[in-house]
Amino acid sequence: MNHKALQELMEKKNIDIIFLANIRHKDPHLYYLTHMESEYLFLTIEQNKDPTLYASSLEFEKTKHDSIIKNVKLLNKNPFELLNNLIKKSKARTIGINQNILTINEYNTLIKKNKKVKIIDINK
């Protein structure tokens, strides 16, 4: 499944944003969609926009060159702050995450900062 097919599925399932992350563990879904294994990568996919891949300054040039995602940005803030800002800006009501990759603290913080947002585990 490429990101276009995923966006069609997102529309059917009413998921506004998908957020995938390589933090402590590498998310196989992120690798599948980007072909990148670097640590500290974050992918956001919205229904009607090109996916955005965020990379640390150490991996930015490599990511920009090697990723099949063309919209690559330098990660210049905490990825969860970035996600919270994206949720507010887009007025997202439902986001999809891989709960197996996030810590309990990260997940709980995400819920606390986005009380009106439904969070769905998209691992399967």
N, C-alpha and C positions, 0 to 999 in steps of 0.2 A: 504494500500500500504506500503510495506516495503522499505528499502533503495535500495535493488536490483532492484525492479520494478521502483523506482524513477530514478535510474541511467539509466535504459533502456529508460524511457521517456525523460530524459535529452539528451540522444544521439539523439533521434528522433527530439527533439526541438532545437538541437545545443546549449545547455547550458553547459558550461564547469565547472562551480562551482555554487553550491547553498550555501548561507550563511543565517543561521537562528540564531536569538538572543533573549535571555530573558534579557532585560535591564530594561526599565521602566515598560514595559508591558510584560506579558508572551505570547509567541507565541504558539498558539495551535498546529501548525505544528511541532515545536520542541518537544513538549510533545508527540505527536503521534509517532514520529520517535525514541524517546529516553526513554520514560516513566519516564522522570524526570521533576519536577516542580520547581527546585531550581532557584533562581534568579542568574543573571550574569552567564548564560551558553551560549556557542556559538558552533554551529554545522557547520562544513564545509563538503560538499559532492562533490567529484570530480567524473567524469564519470568512471574512471577505477581504483579507489583506495578505500580502506576501509574508511568509514566516520570517521571524527575526532571530538570528543567532547572536548571542552575546558572549564575548571571549575576554579573558583577562589580558592585560598588556603583554604578558609573557608569551601568550599563544595567539595574539591577535593576527599578526601577519600570516602565520602558518594557516590559521583557520580561514582567513579571507581568501587565501590561495587555494586551499584544498577542499573546502566544504562545497557540497552541492547546493547548499542554501546560499543565495547570492546576497541577501541583506544581512551583512555581518557588522555588528557594532561593538565598540570598545565598552566593556563593562566598567563603569566608573562609579558605581555605588553598590551597596548591598543588593544582591539579586531579589531578595524578598521585598525590599523597599521599591525596587523597580517594578515588581509584580503588583504590589499594592497601588502604585501610581497608575499602572496600566489598567487595573480594574476600575479605579475611580474615573480615569479619563474616558474609558470606553463604556462606562456604566454597565459593566458585565454583571449578569445575575447568576451565571453558572460557570465554574471553572473546573477543568479536569487536570488532575495531577496523578503521578505515580506515587502512591502512599508508601510503597516499599523503599523508596529512596530517601524520603524526608525523615528527619528525627521527630520524635513526639513533640519536642519543644518547638521545632519549626512549624509543624502542623498546627499545634495549638495557637501559636502566635498568628499564623495565617487566618485562623478562624476568628480570633479576638479582634483583629484589625479589619475584618470584612464580615461583620455580623449578618449583613443582609444578603450575602453571597452563598449560594449552595456549592459545596465542594464535593466533586465526584472522583472516586478512584478509577482511573482509566487503565490500570495495570493490565487487565485482561483484554 
